[in-house]
């Protein structure tokens, strides 16, 4: 038995001696409680270990046993719909054992060992397979077909494979390798969380991840396989945006990591998600969601691990050929956990006490996202889109975590507290946010949505920019100083803000906006502007132009139910046509 | 047999190093006996081989390296809890300081508590009526929420907190709140204000107080809020009571934490506060909430004074990231004698949406709320515009909005510290102000509520003119 002895305890960091036999990043069991820890540093026969549970009551002389395994997650059917802590312990099962609070030293299998799954082979005896090839499938939930892949250390000829009902540790196939050894394959595999799962090659992402949020989809789109960050001060609605993305984006699977955030927010997700229906499949969205919850009162070291646990699970499903979206709320709390451990290791601090390797760790995490050609002989394409919330202290974007994040991400949704105070939600500031995918997606949108789509969005963005400039003038000298065409710009931009960008996450029909609805709404608002621009001059009666009855209809359009969209916008088109004609006729008369 | 050590090697600030210890555990509670027989509490902060770094909970004055003895007690700091604690006053370390008898412990509870399993939480959704319109209507408090008051020096946050403690109740339920009150580093006068107020209203009988005053050792302050929350957890989750916890003032608590951190020579984060301030505050605040299958609840109202009214200072900033909203007090309103001076625009209750509406408050609640926000926001903008460009530049509608903003502040917010308005009264009052604006401006109100409420109040308003 490989046993060491504790010599030092300082919060979540312990030092043990007699650890020469252990490897870096091995998982160890500490003391008689069997607390889980991970080796961070080795010096001679001393090992520094971060412990994922409360270390109160530990002292020198107690045992440390290494498992000779790095921190790993279990991968098998049964992950979807689950809620785990930062080191993949199932929280529901834990509650059955230890009640309302989290007691330490609880060891539980991450994945239910007893549940039987119906395995249907897609390969047959005699087939040659290589790692990543699909052996068969299991219907994990109504939405997700779990593709059981050949593990990464096995290849060769299938000598037996069976259809039937198996639990995750029963042998489903036997494979004979080149050395004529026969290997058993079970559904359960393990993967070290800090190691990226292999793939064949990476592509530049080129299709949008449709989120159902107008502001994002129109002006600051993210791609399947893209990475984005949402920074914002508290109260600006970061979590609501993250929840909205988890609920409505058109990824196949969503991995949601609550990393050092509020307990009640996770409860909210747990109570609300099962009741919400996915707009595409009409099934509960929980059937495609995995939750990782390491709330702020849970041990800080496990918070550091939680985002790796999340992304490894995401990679596993990506390898099956799915589009996965991963949300981390919030990466700042993760960075703080990193900082705390770094301080305890007495490393030299970088900026604001964060370790010097903050930037590279963040980059390593985000780089595990992307669109890839997966391993295996079948040409599968899968993707991971990563969306990280950042909580800059005091809303100051110059702080290290935000800056390190901005260097990596391609999409930046900047949340603004002044918009939030004015109750404009989502409070994404349209002047400071950006998406580097926008121009790339224009082509896709013009082909798949409508020919003039990119022109529309560009014109709309220009209006919003002009509005900001004009408002400066208004603030100084009053609105009377503006010419009528300028007033029209203000009016059209206001309509864009209030009728288009504003989206009510609580409203049953407004919470999700389909591509069709988004396009028609934008087109209608811009149509009004184009038409008005044609006839506007300095003698026109502005009140009548701006007060045209059709505009009230436009302002209510976002609340229209999906199935009535086409009719609704048809009527608006007709009415607008008529009202503009009447208006011009009257103008001509007078 | 508990060993005694006479091996104190160093004392600096609140820390002490004891040499050659055996079998001492991390986080273990210790006791120092001074040469005059006085004992003080301490805990193990780090144990390195046979050296223990120990943090004192009390002042280090009088400790003598040669004569003082240290004993380790084999347990972590705990608090004897019992329902007899109601009506009693304790110091910051949990010792009774009124003249009452010792507490016969029902059990001893570790003051650090245990993290709550997120799957065991019950989402807070029951409306608490505080009787204060600007909270009830616009920034609704619900049972199990943590809602801090961001204040500043010279602002009447004690009066507001006392008003909430006095008036808070849950509609349609008999159960009253019990109050757990923790004072950290506040002055005698401020603490006395609370005590007198609780006495006057009889609330003192259902209150547990932990008092650490400004002249008590700062180091004690670190345990005070944990003592209070431990008592609250016992009352809420074992006695199934509804507990309102008031912690004042978090700023002084964080300063004490900074003092210890500096003594430990830790790498400081922003403004010298330790990097783990977020985690430390979170482990306290997150103890609020409700649990599935349990009738009790902990509603937490921490009060913090923002240095220079700066919301981006680390303490309000990190608090805001953990709590479910915030009530912000405004110096400007206070100067105008609008009391309680709650600045409704930046204030926020994140949990309000689940606690209001039909069956909880009234069907028109969210409409009234949104419309009041929109109208007041517009009113304030108009007022600013009028300052720059003069009243003459305002349109007729703008003038109505300016008038509305005035009335909203003077009537709606300015209710004083002793008026207790029911939620119906608050909503009705909201309508009475809103009907001064044209019906076409009610963009945030659903048609059904316009007919049912706007028209009704408009009629009676017209009748008065």
Interface residues (C-beta under 8 A of the other chain):
Chain A: X7 X8 X9 X10 X11 X15 X54 X55 X56 X57 X58 X59 X60 X61 X83 X91 X92 X94 X95 X98 X99 X100 X101 X102 X103 X233 X234 X235 X258 X260 X262 X263 X264 X266 X267 X268 X270 X271 X293 X295 X296 X297 X298 X299 X300 X333 X336 X337 X339 X340 X343 X349 X352 X353 X391 X393 X394 X395 X396 X417 X421 X422 X423 X475 X476 X477 X478 X480 X506 X555
Chain B: X23 X24 X25 X26 X27 X28 X45 X46 X47 X48 X49 X50 X76 X112 X113 X114 X115 X116 X117 X118 X119 X120 X121 X122 X123 X124 X144 X237 X266 X267 X268 X269 X270 X275 X276 X278 X279 X282 X283 X286 X287 X289 X291 X292 X294 X311 X312 X313 X314 X317 X318 X320 X321 X322 X324 X325 X326 X345 X346 X348 X351 X353 X370 X373 X374 X377 X385 X388 X389 X393 X443
